[in-house]
Amino acid sequence: MLLSLIRMIQAFRGYRRNVSELSQLSDRELADIGIDRSDIPSVAAGTYSR
């Protein structure tokens, strides 16, 4: 149980790190990689589909 809690915390931290890094990109840079600013949460969570 403790390991699953640790894994959840690590996954959440990774998600927040990804959101933070993607949010720092300009709209042009996001467009270059094929995503919109509103797509950032799903891209960071790994649930993005085109």
N, CA, C and O of each residue as an XYZ file, in Angstrom:
200
protein
N       0.824     -1.190      0.000
C       0.000      0.000      0.000
C       0.871      1.258      0.000
O       0.581      2.225     -0.705
N       1.916      1.234      0.780
C       2.804      2.390      0.826
C       3.468      2.614     -0.525
O       3.635      3.756     -0.954
N       3.848      1.530     -1.197
C       4.473      1.659     -2.512
C       3.515      2.263     -3.530
O       3.924      3.073     -4.363
N       2.251      1.879     -3.469
C       1.283      2.437     -4.418
C       1.072      3.930     -4.149
O       0.883      4.703     -5.088
N       1.102      4.331     -2.916
C       0.983      5.751     -2.573
C       2.198      6.524     -3.092
O       2.061      7.619     -3.638
N       3.365      5.951     -2.919
C       4.587      6.594     -3.416
C       4.535      6.721     -4.930
O       4.907      7.761     -5.475
N       4.079      5.679     -5.620
C       3.970      5.723     -7.077
C       2.961      6.779     -7.534
O       3.192      7.470     -8.527
N       1.853      6.903     -6.817
C       0.859      7.928     -7.150
C       1.451      9.325     -6.991
O       1.230     10.195     -7.834
N       2.185      9.535     -5.937
C       2.815     10.840     -5.702
C       3.832     11.130     -6.789
O       3.895     12.252     -7.290
N       4.633     10.134     -7.164
C       5.620     10.324     -8.226
C       4.944     10.620     -9.561
O       5.409     11.469    -10.321
N       3.860      9.927     -9.842
C       3.131     10.162    -11.093
C       2.556     11.577    -11.108
O       2.613     12.257    -12.133
N       2.013     12.017    -10.000
C       1.458     13.369     -9.929
C       2.546     14.418    -10.114
O       2.344     15.414    -10.809
N       3.690     14.194     -9.496
C       4.802     15.139     -9.659
C       5.257     15.194    -11.112
O       5.553     16.270    -11.633
N       5.314     14.046    -11.763
C       5.679     13.998    -13.177
C       4.672     14.743    -14.030
O       5.043     15.476    -14.946
N       3.401     14.553    -13.727
C       2.334     15.261    -14.441
C       2.501     16.770    -14.290
O       2.458     17.506    -15.275
N       2.690     17.223    -13.060
C       2.838     18.662    -12.810
C       4.078     19.227    -13.498
O       4.050     20.347    -14.008
N       5.171     18.451    -13.512
C       6.391     18.880    -14.185
C       6.147     19.032    -15.689
O       6.586     20.007    -16.300
N       5.445     18.059    -16.279
C       5.133     18.121    -17.708
C       4.233     19.306    -18.035
O       4.454     20.005    -19.024
N       3.225     19.530    -17.208
C       2.336     20.679    -17.419
C       3.133     21.978    -17.339
O       2.953     22.876    -18.162
N       4.001     22.070    -16.360
C       4.801     23.280    -16.190
C       5.705     23.522    -17.402
O       5.783     24.643    -17.905
N       6.379     22.486    -17.862
C       7.286     22.652    -18.997
C       6.531     22.992    -20.278
O       6.963     23.858    -21.040
N       5.415     22.323    -20.520
C       4.638     22.616    -21.725
C       4.017     24.010    -21.660
O       3.892     24.681    -22.684
N       3.634     24.442    -20.480
C       3.019     25.763    -20.324
C       4.002     26.889    -20.612
O       3.593     28.002    -20.944
N       5.287     26.610    -20.487
C       6.296     27.626    -20.742
C       6.550     27.833    -22.238
O       7.172     28.820    -22.628
N       6.073     26.910    -23.075
C       6.257     27.048    -24.515
C       5.302     28.098    -25.075
O       4.209     28.304    -24.548
N       5.721     28.748    -26.132
C       4.854     29.722    -26.793
C       3.786     28.987    -27.602
O       3.901     27.788    -27.855
N       2.759     29.713    -27.997
C       1.712     29.109    -28.834
C       2.292     28.582    -30.139
O       1.853     27.550    -30.646
N       3.269     29.284    -30.678
C       3.926     28.853    -31.925
C       4.687     27.539    -31.718
O       4.623     26.640    -32.557
N       5.392     27.437    -30.616
C       6.139     26.206    -30.322
C       5.190     25.030    -30.100
O       5.465     23.910    -30.532
N       4.076     25.293    -29.426
C       3.086     24.238    -29.228
C       2.498     23.802    -30.564
O       2.305     22.610    -30.802
N       2.217     24.761    -31.431
C       1.678     24.440    -32.756
C       2.685     23.622    -33.558
O       2.298     22.731    -34.315
N       3.963     23.916    -33.399
C       5.002     23.166    -34.111
C       5.019     21.692    -33.714
O       5.346     20.831    -34.531
N       4.671     21.404    -32.470
C       4.642     20.000    -32.049
C       3.231     19.404    -32.146
O       3.002     18.253    -31.777
N       2.303     20.207    -32.648
C       0.983     19.693    -32.966
C      -0.037     19.679    -31.847
O      -0.993     18.905    -31.879
N       0.164     20.534    -30.857
C      -0.834     20.605    -29.787
C      -1.248     22.051    -29.549
O      -0.546     22.989    -29.929
N      -2.387     22.206    -28.922
C      -2.930     23.505    -28.557
C      -2.754     23.670    -27.053
O      -2.605     22.685    -26.330
N      -2.770     24.899    -26.587
C      -2.596     25.138    -25.151
C      -3.643     24.387    -24.315
O      -3.345     23.941    -23.207
N      -4.852     24.248    -24.837
C      -5.898     23.535    -24.094
C      -5.652     22.025    -24.033
O      -6.296     21.324    -23.253
N      -4.729     21.526    -24.849
C      -4.396     20.104    -24.853
C      -3.352     19.731    -23.807
O      -3.122     18.547    -23.563
N      -2.724     20.709    -23.194
C      -1.612     20.447    -22.280
C      -1.968     19.458    -21.167
O      -1.197     18.525    -20.943
N      -3.082     19.607    -20.463
C      -3.365     18.630    -19.395
C      -3.473     17.186    -19.895
O      -2.982     16.270    -19.236
N      -4.109     16.975    -21.048
C      -4.234     15.607    -21.526
C      -2.918     15.075    -22.079
O      -2.652     13.877    -21.977
N      -2.092     15.934    -22.660
C      -0.767     15.506    -23.112
C       0.081     15.116    -21.906
O       0.751     14.083    -21.925
N       0.054     15.929    -20.870
C       0.838     15.654    -19.664
C       0.380     14.385    -18.965
O       1.183     13.673    -18.363
N      -0.911     14.108    -19.049
C      -1.454     12.909    -18.408
C      -1.266     11.659    -19.264
O      -1.453     10.538    -18.790
N      -0.894     11.860    -20.530
C      -0.704     10.731    -21.415
C      -1.972     10.211    -22.023
O      -2.012      9.080    -22.506
N      -3.021     11.020    -22.009
C      -4.315     10.596    -22.552
C      -4.694     11.333    -23.814
O      -5.829     11.227    -24.276
N      -3.759     12.082    -24.381
C      -4.025     12.885    -25.575
C      -4.165     11.986    -26.811
O      -3.343     11.099    -27.042
N      -5.206     12.228    -27.590
C      -5.349     11.550    -28.870
C      -5.825     12.573    -29.883
O      -6.655     13.433    -29.585
N      -5.297     12.465    -31.056
C      -5.642     13.423    -32.111
C      -6.941     13.093    -32.739
O      -7.384     13.797    -33.647
